[in-house]
Amino acid sequence: MYRPRLLTPGPVELHPKALEALARPQLHHRSEAARKIFLQAKAGLEAAFKTQGQVLILTGSGTAAMDALVQNLFAPGARVLVPVHGNFSERWAKIATEAGLEVVRLNLEWGRVVRPEHLESAQGPFDGLLLTHSESSTGALNDVRTLAQAFKARFPESLVVVDAITSLFVSEFELEGWGLDAAACGSQKGIMCPPGLGYAALSPRAIERLKPRGFYLNLASELKAQSSGESAWTPAINLVAATAAVLEELLPRLPEHIALKRQQNEILYATGQELSLKPVPEVKSPATTCFYLPEGVSYAQVKEAFAVRGATIIGGQGQLKGRVFRLSLMGYSDLYDAYAVAQMMREALRFG
Ligand SMILES: *Cc1c(COP(=O)(O)O)cnc(C)c1O
């Protein structure tokens, strides 16, 4: 008998503090109690992103934060470089195209990471660079700090915007310290809350450069409202309360938590190696594993082998659909869980 478990890179197993917060009576979002919680969540997120700027809490998923950043930091016609090496970096290209930007794609094989040499090959000038820190569709981790540095050496006026959706709380991250201007995250990933919030981080430089547009995701309206603990529209206040509650416990021990996530992922990759599974990413993100399917085995078979053991896993997206499977312990879990999942891999992946 198995308890149902999510081993997916979002949504994830919830933190008990999130569950506790969600069980509280409904708050009115324009009450003093709600404002206090909102400001607590906002300050906690600013500490997590390591920014002296502001983190805006948006009701929507991680993509809402990505969309809001592109729309509010670049005017239509702005020229941005987008390295594409997976499903989520592809999403940056789609969002920017939809926002009327001139998108210069840098196509790399899925699973690869972006190197400064790749950026060098792109013909400027550019107003911005859109990067994916942890490309969850392939399990690859980019060195966004080095990339931002290399890009800004050539285009000092540009803005570097990062999808940190599966890297924040899972891997080291710094906004201004790494030369980044803005970043996005979502509630159903490393922070172990339910889906429903997008977090949009703006450095002081990005705040100065804001070119607000749009109605619902207008960041100038949000900056104004959120500085006093409200938001322009009715926020998912219950999820904001869950965010605040988890941060209170997580922030003081973030370095240990990040070390745990790395160790868990190493255990799963080591088990994959023992089973002769071929990893997809060139540089491994601690947020998820991504393995090619064994010869002659379908994703449906692997999925079912985990499902009978209570676990939900996930397959490939885009061009990796039907070719890979992914496992993640980004959610609430410890080393014990990693060893249990490793043993389950040995049992579930015994085919033929
Ligand atoms: C989950 C995820 C997103 C956002 O997806 P939503 O469904 O909008 O929350 C974006 N980028 C990465 C790398 C992700 O893992």
Ligand as a Chemical Component Dictionary entry (heavy atoms), coordinates in Angstrom:
data_LIG
# 
_chem_comp.id                   LIG 
_chem_comp.type                 NON-POLYMER 
_chem_comp.pdbx_formal_charge   0 
_chem_comp.three_letter_code    LIG 
# 
loop_
_chem_comp_atom.comp_id 
_chem_comp_atom.atom_id 
_chem_comp_atom.alt_atom_id 
_chem_comp_atom.type_symbol 
_chem_comp_atom.charge 
_chem_comp_atom.model_Cartn_x 
_chem_comp_atom.model_Cartn_y 
_chem_comp_atom.model_Cartn_z 
_chem_comp_atom.pdbx_ordinal 
LIG C1 C1 C 0 6.705  25.518 -13.932 1  
LIG C2 C2 C 0 7.609  26.377 -14.717 2  
LIG C3 C3 C 0 7.175  27.590 -15.304 3  
LIG C4 C4 C 0 5.815  28.186 -15.119 4  
LIG O1 O1 O 0 4.785  27.400 -15.347 5  
LIG P1 P1 P 0 3.354  27.791 -14.762 6  
LIG O2 O2 O 0 2.555  26.613 -15.153 7  
LIG O3 O3 O 0 2.924  29.033 -15.405 8  
LIG O4 O4 O 0 3.529  27.966 -13.285 9  
LIG C5 C5 C 0 8.094  28.361 -15.966 10 
LIG N1 N1 N 0 9.383  28.005 -16.068 11 
LIG C6 C6 C 0 9.852  26.882 -15.509 12 
LIG C7 C7 C 0 11.307 26.585 -15.628 13 
LIG C8 C8 C 0 8.985  26.027 -14.828 14 
LIG O5 O5 O 0 9.459  24.899 -14.277 15 
# 
loop_
_chem_comp_bond.comp_id 
_chem_comp_bond.atom_id_1 
_chem_comp_bond.atom_id_2 
_chem_comp_bond.value_order 
_chem_comp_bond.pdbx_ordinal 
LIG C1 C2 SING 1  
LIG C2 C3 SING 2  
LIG C2 C8 DOUB 3  
LIG C3 C4 SING 4  
LIG C3 C5 DOUB 5  
LIG C4 O1 SING 6  
LIG O1 P1 SING 7  
LIG P1 O2 DOUB 8  
LIG P1 O3 SING 9  
LIG P1 O4 SING 10 
LIG C5 N1 SING 11 
LIG N1 C6 DOUB 12 
LIG C6 C7 SING 13 
LIG C6 C8 SING 14 
LIG C8 O5 SING 15 
# 
